[in-house]
Amino acid sequence: MRGDGNRSYGHRTFTRSKSHFTDRITADGRDGWPVEAGRYRLVVSRACPWASRAVISRRLLGLQDALSMAVAEPIQDDRSWRFTLDPGGRDPVLGIRLLSEAYDRRETDAPGGVSVPAVVDVPSGQLVTNDYQRITLDLATEWTALHRAGAPDLYPVGRREEIDEVMAVVYEDVNNGVYRAGFATRQAEYEKACAAVFRRLELLAARLAGQRYLVGDTVTEADIRLFTTLVRFDAVYHGHFKCNRWKLAENPVLWAYARDLFQTPGFGDTVDFDHIKRHYHQVHTGINPTGIVPLGPDLAGWLTPHHREQLGGRPFGDGTPPGPVPPGEQVAPRGRPA
């Protein structure tokens, strides 16, 4: 985002921008961007749910060595996401201070702002894609030659139609719905969005009451996309976005489902609650002008037993869990449950 974007939240009707850069990185390189180990850099913020999808997928598929990752500071300014977490305030691979520099190398003043996740071509330093809806699907289907041994099939061919159907309603009512509620400028607009969020969550809870995962008996892309909203729900969406009919921790099915995923390698070990809370409360100054970050909620509950294994299912199917998080990618202690 550029201009006065941070201050405008809560003062203008919310419309999610479509991804402007939709080139795909594919096995056959048909868009001019072939899958190639070491060529691309994934730029993310651990605060952003859309970027967190890519962080989880990359880890589950074991693409750490093939696709490097840059983590931006959670408090971006009106110019862009910043690399102030790195020595000298520059990304050590791309050599840039702001993600907007990679965007501008591709197209100056492109519409839609500067968003994450973004994939940057390291040799040229220019953005390849910011298509958050497509990036993870391509990681699962186009990068297969570089997947780790035992990587799960996150988008199985025989389940894709059902996965797509589930992801569509989750996106409309939950992933994007919390933003429509949180950034609403009129009471009726807020109430419509908030009601849709909880109506869909109740339907999802009914679906998950008898099955461990959203589609089939293994983790799929659909679970990743729901998880990234659920894990932020009590920390920011319940209070900051006024989605407060009930807390996630008050819904037995969804709370157990979210804890099950959180405790699955590749999910919770990528979550940084400190980044999440600071981003929403300190960036959205149109909603929270003081910038005060709440102390709660207590994170200890995320590590409590969930008992979802009683429903059966195998999180990785015929595959195996990912290995330990690389030392340079571990979440700091203040961002995770004790």
C-alpha positions in Angstrom: 0.0 0.0 0.0 1.2 3.5 -0.6 -0.2 7.0 0.2 -2.3 7.3 3.4 -3.5 3.7 3.3 -2.9 2.8 6.9 -4.9 5.8 8.2 -7.8 5.1 5.8 -8.8 1.8 7.3 -12.2 2.1 8.8 -12.9 5.3 6.9 -13.6 3.9 3.4 -15.5 0.9 2.1 -13.4 -2.2 2.0 -12.7 -3.8 -1.4 -10.0 -6.4 -1.7 -7.7 -5.7 -4.6 -7.2 -8.4 -7.2 -3.6 -9.5 -7.7 -2.1 -7.4 -10.6 0.8 -9.7 -11.2 -0.5 -13.1 -12.1 2.4 -14.7 -13.9 2.9 -18.4 -12.9 6.0 -20.2 -12.0 5.5 -23.6 -13.7 7.3 -26.8 -14.4 7.3 -26.1 -18.2 8.0 -22.3 -17.8 5.1 -21.4 -20.1 4.8 -17.9 -18.6 8.6 -17.4 -18.9 9.2 -18.4 -15.3 10.3 -22.0 -15.0 10.5 -23.8 -11.7 14.2 -23.7 -10.7 15.9 -24.3 -7.3 17.4 -21.1 -5.9 16.1 -18.7 -8.5 13.2 -17.2 -6.6 12.6 -15.7 -3.2 9.3 -15.8 -1.4 8.6 -12.6 0.5 6.1 -12.9 3.4 4.9 -11.3 6.5 4.1 -13.7 9.4 1.3 -11.3 10.3 -0.5 -11.7 7.0 -3.0 -14.6 6.6 -2.6 -14.7 2.9 1.2 -14.9 3.1 1.0 -17.4 5.9 -0.6 -19.8 3.5 2.6 -19.8 1.5 4.8 -20.2 4.6 2.9 -23.3 5.7 2.8 -24.8 2.2 6.5 -24.2 1.6 7.3 -25.9 4.9 4.9 -28.9 4.5 6.3 -29.5 1.0 9.9 -29.2 2.1 10.8 -26.4 -0.3 13.1 -24.5 2.1 16.2 -25.3 0.1 14.6 -24.6 -3.3 12.7 -21.4 -2.5 14.3 -19.0 0.0 12.1 -16.8 2.2 12.3 -13.2 3.3 10.3 -12.2 6.3 9.2 -8.5 6.4 8.7 -6.5 9.5 5.0 -6.7 10.7 4.7 -2.9 10.9 4.8 -1.8 7.3 4.6 1.9 6.6 2.5 3.6 3.9 5.2 3.0 1.3 5.7 -0.8 1.6 6.6 -3.8 3.6 10.1 -3.2 5.1 13.1 -5.5 5.7 14.1 -3.9 9.0 14.4 -7.4 10.7 17.5 -7.9 8.6 21.0 -6.5 9.3 21.2 -3.0 7.9 17.5 -3.0 7.1 18.1 -4.7 3.7 17.0 -8.2 2.6 20.3 -10.1 2.4 19.5 -11.8 -0.9 17.6 -9.1 -2.8 19.5 -6.2 -1.3 16.4 -4.0 -1.0 14.9 -2.1 1.9 11.3 -2.1 0.7 9.3 -4.7 -1.2 8.1 -1.9 -3.4 11.5 -1.8 -5.0 10.9 -5.3 -6.5 7.5 -4.2 -7.7 8.9 -1.1 -9.3 11.5 -3.1 -11.2 8.6 -4.9 -12.8 6.2 -2.1 -13.2 6.3 1.4 -11.8 3.2 2.5 -9.8 1.3 -0.7 -10.6 -2.3 -0.8 -9.3 -3.3 -2.8 -6.3 -0.5 -1.7 -3.9 2.4 -3.7 -2.6 1.2 -7.0 -1.1 2.5 -10.2 0.3 3.0 -13.0 -0.5 5.2 -12.0 -3.3 7.7 -14.1 -5.3 10.7 -12.2 -6.6 13.1 -13.3 -9.3 16.5 -13.1 -7.6 18.7 -12.6 -10.7 16.7 -9.6 -12.0 15.3 -8.4 -8.7 11.9 -8.0 -10.1 8.5 -9.2 -8.9 7.2 -12.3 -10.6 3.8 -12.8 -8.9 1.7 -11.6 -6.0 -1.3 -13.8 -6.9 -2.0 -15.1 -3.4 -4.8 -17.3 -4.6 -2.5 -19.2 -7.0 0.9 -19.2 -5.4 0.2 -22.1 -3.0 -1.6 -24.2 -5.6 1.4 -23.9 -7.9 3.8 -24.8 -5.0 1.7 -28.0 -4.6 1.4 -28.9 -8.2 4.1 -27.3 -10.3 7.1 -27.6 -7.9 6.7 -31.4 -7.3 10.2 -32.2 -8.7 11.6 -30.2 -5.8 9.3 -31.5 -3.0 10.9 -33.3 -0.1 10.6 -37.1 0.1 7.3 -37.8 1.9 5.7 -34.4 1.1 1.9 -34.5 1.4 -0.4 -34.0 -1.6 -2.1 -30.8 -0.7 -4.2 -30.6 -3.8 -5.0 -34.1 -4.9 -6.4 -34.5 -8.4 -9.4 -36.6 -7.3 -10.5 -34.0 -4.7 -9.9 -30.8 -6.4 -13.5 -30.0 -7.3 -14.6 -30.4 -3.7 -11.5 -28.5 -2.4 -12.2 -25.6 -4.7 -15.9 -25.5 -3.6 -14.9 -25.4 0.1 -12.2 -22.8 -0.5 -14.6 -20.6 -2.4 -17.1 -20.3 0.5 -14.4 -20.1 3.1 -12.8 -17.2 1.2 -16.0 -15.3 0.7 -17.4 -15.5 4.2 -14.5 -16.2 6.5 -11.0 -15.3 5.0 -12.3 -12.1 3.4 -15.5 -11.8 5.5 -13.6 -10.8 8.7 -12.0 -7.9 6.8 -15.4 -6.7 5.4 -16.7 -6.7 9.0 -13.6 -5.0 10.5 -13.2 -2.3 7.8 -17.0 -1.6 7.5 -17.9 2.1 7.6 -21.7 1.6 8.1 -23.6 -0.4 10.7 -25.6 -2.4 8.2 -22.5 -3.2 6.2 -20.8 -4.5 9.4 -23.8 -6.5 10.6 -24.2 -8.2 7.2 -20.5 -9.2 7.0 -20.3 -10.3 10.7 -23.4 -12.4 10.4 -22.0 -14.1 7.3 -18.7 -14.9 9.1 -20.5 -16.7 12.0 -23.1 -18.4 9.8 -20.3 -19.9 7.7 -18.2 -20.8 10.8 -21.2 -22.7 12.2 -21.7 -24.6 8.9 -18.0 -25.5 9.0 -18.2 -26.6 12.6 -21.1 -28.9 11.6 -19.0 -30.3 8.7 -16.0 -30.9 11.0 -17.9 -32.4 13.8 -17.7 -35.8 12.1 -14.5 -35.6 10.1 -11.0 -34.5 11.0 -10.2 -32.4 7.9 -12.3 -30.3 5.5 -11.9 -32.6 2.5 -11.0 -36.3 2.8 -8.9 -37.8 5.6 -5.7 -35.7 5.1 -4.6 -32.1 5.3 -5.3 -30.2 2.0 -5.0 -26.7 0.8 -8.6 -26.1 2.1 -7.4 -26.7 5.7 -4.4 -24.3 5.3 -6.7 -21.5 4.1 -9.2 -21.9 7.0 -6.4 -22.3 9.6 -4.8 -19.0 8.8 -8.0 -17.2 9.7 -8.9 -19.3 12.7 -5.4 -18.9 14.3 -5.9 -15.1 14.2 -9.5 -15.1 15.3 -9.3 -14.6 19.1 -6.0 -12.6 18.9 -7.3 -9.9 16.5 -10.5 -10.6 14.6 -12.7 -11.0 17.7 -11.8 -7.6 19.2 -10.1 -5.5 16.6 -12.5 -6.5 13.8 -15.5 -6.7 16.0 -16.2 -10.4 15.0 -17.4 -11.0 18.6 -20.5 -13.1 18.6 -18.3 -15.8 20.2 -14.6 -16.6 20.5 -13.0 -19.5 18.6 -12.1 -21.0 22.0 -15.9 -21.0 22.8 -16.7 -23.3 19.8 -15.7 -26.8 20.8 -15.4 -28.2 17.3 -13.5 -25.4 15.6 -11.3 -24.8 18.6 -10.3 -28.5 18.7 -9.8 -28.5 14.9 -7.6 -25.4 15.0 -5.5 -26.8 17.9 -5.1 -30.1 16.0 -3.7 -28.2 13.0 -1.6 -25.9 15.2 0.0 -28.9 16.8 0.7 -30.5 13.4 4.3 -29.8 12.2 4.2 -27.2 9.5 1.3 -25.2 10.9 1.8 -23.9 14.5 5.6 -23.7 14.1 5.1 -21.0 11.5 2.8 -18.8 13.5 4.0 -15.6 15.2 1.4 -14.2 17.4 3.6 -11.2 18.3 3.8 -10.2 14.6 0.1 -10.8 14.2 -1.0 -8.6 17.1 1.4 -5.8 16.4 0.5 -5.6 12.7 -3.2 -5.4 13.1 -3.2 -3.1 16.1 -0.4 -0.8 15.0 -0.9 -0.6 11.3 -4.7 -0.2 11.2 -4.6 3.3 12.8 -7.9 4.2 11.3 -9.4 1.6 13.6 -7.0 1.7 16.5 -5.6 5.2 16.5 -3.7 4.7 19.8 -1.7 1.8 18.4 -2.0 0.0 21.8 -1.5 -3.8 21.5 -3.5 -5.9 23.8 -1.7 -8.3 26.2 -4.0 -11.2 25.6 -5.3 -13.7 24.8 -3.4 -16.4 26.8 -1.7 -18.6 24.2 -1.3 -21.7 26.4 -4.6 -23.2 25.2 -3.1 -23.8 21.8 -1.0 -26.6 23.2 -3.7 -28.5 25.1 -5.0 -31.9 23.9 -7.6 -31.7 21.1 -8.6 -35.4 20.8 -9.3 -35.0 17.1 -7.2 -38.1 16.3 -10.3 -40.0 17.5 -11.9 -39.1 14.2 -9.2 -41.0 12.3 -7.5 -39.4 9.4 -3.8 -39.1 8.6 -2.5 -35.5 8.3 0.2 -36.3 5.8 -1.6 -39.3 4.0 1.1 -41.7 2.9 3.7 -39.1 3.5 5.6 -37.9 6.6 5.9 -34.8 8.7 8.4 -32.1 7.8 11.6 -32.0 9.7 12.6 -29.4 12.3 12.2 -25.7 11.4 15.6 -24.4 10.1 17.3 -22.3 12.8 17.0 -19.1 10.7 13.2 -19.5 10.3 12.2 -20.2 13.9 9.6 -18.0 15.5 10.9 -16.0 18.4 9.7 -17.1 21.9 7.5 -14.0 22.4 5.5 -15.0 19.3 4.6 -18.6 20.3 2.9 -20.3 23.2 5.1 -21.0 26.2 
